[in-house]
Amino acid sequence: MPSILAFAGSTRRQSFNQAIVNVAAQGAREAGAEVTVINLADYAMPLFNEDEETELGIPERAQAFKELLIRHDGFLIASPEYNSSYPALLKNALDWASRKGETEQVMQAYRGKVAGIMAASSGGLGGLRVLVTLRMLLENMGVLVHPNQKAIAKVHSLIGDDGQINDEKTLTQLKKLGADTAQLCAQVNSK
Ligand SMILES: Cc1cc2nc3c(=O)[nH]c(=O)nc-3n(C[C@H](O)[C@H](O)[C@H](O)COP(=O)(O)O)c2cc1C
């Protein structure tokens, strides 16, 4: 059974991206994966600065986030699109997790891992452009990104009063991405 870590590149309280990654996580669970959903708000970390890293080491919450990545076989990541790319919040967290601890292997958080990526926006493209940059970033760090991906356009019209996705077609598509990612994870791990 693969283990998957699910998170969004937003700490906004009513984050659309946290809402969609919750659904993909459910799809992965239904496909047999063991899924942990986190909120990056619980892993607040300073902006990366190499001098501070040298002097103070890796901050506790950055290390905790990295260890979560290391412990899981794959990731489900939903990212907002900020000016056609990923938010600094997400890049900063991923950068911290790329730093090698004494007892760790190089890029241990990423190499051999699988990811399913998605985006949500109230705009008409659904954050399609961030998926290009996020895929490239993850692949460059050694993550196999599932060829399927999902950009949810006009997401505000698909959300109920409870802040969760309530559109059946969108729920099905997101769950499928979660399930597909879990399956690819299982295949990679069986080799
Ligand atoms: C600095 C900034 C830049 C943005 N740029 C884009 C963009 O390029 N494309 C887009 O579709 N939405 C853009 N947005 C709108 C975000 O997609 C929107 O705020 C979204 O709800 C953020 O995701 P969240 O709900 O998960 O926090 C931008 C928002 C901010 C704050």
The ligand as a Gaussian input file, in Angstrom:
#p B3LYP/6-31G(d) Opt

LIG

0 1
 C        0.123000      37.564000      -6.200000
 C       -1.009000      36.849000      -6.873000
 C       -0.894000      36.503000      -8.206000
 C       -1.920000      35.803000      -8.847000
 N       -1.752000      35.427000     -10.140000
 C       -2.683000      34.613000     -10.721000
 C       -2.451000      34.052000     -12.014000
 O       -1.423000      34.258000     -12.647000
 N       -3.412000      33.249000     -12.534000
 C       -4.572000      32.944000     -11.840000
 O       -5.402000      32.183000     -12.356000
 N       -4.813000      33.470000     -10.618000
 C       -3.898000      34.281000     -10.043000
 N       -4.103000      34.762000      -8.765000
 C       -5.357000      34.435000      -8.082000
 C       -5.224000      33.132000      -7.295000
 O       -5.347000      32.053000      -8.185000
 C       -6.319000      33.052000      -6.223000
 O       -6.042000      34.007000      -5.223000
 C       -6.466000      31.663000      -5.639000
 O       -7.669000      31.601000      -4.934000
 C       -5.329000      31.318000      -4.701000
 O       -5.448000      29.972000      -4.292000
 P       -6.034000      29.553000      -2.853000
 O       -7.516000      29.780000      -2.891000
 O       -5.691000      28.117000      -2.728000
 O       -5.382000      30.409000      -1.804000
 C       -3.106000      35.493000      -8.136000
 C       -3.211000      35.848000      -6.767000
 C       -2.174000      36.497000      -6.145000
 C       -2.290000      36.839000      -4.669000

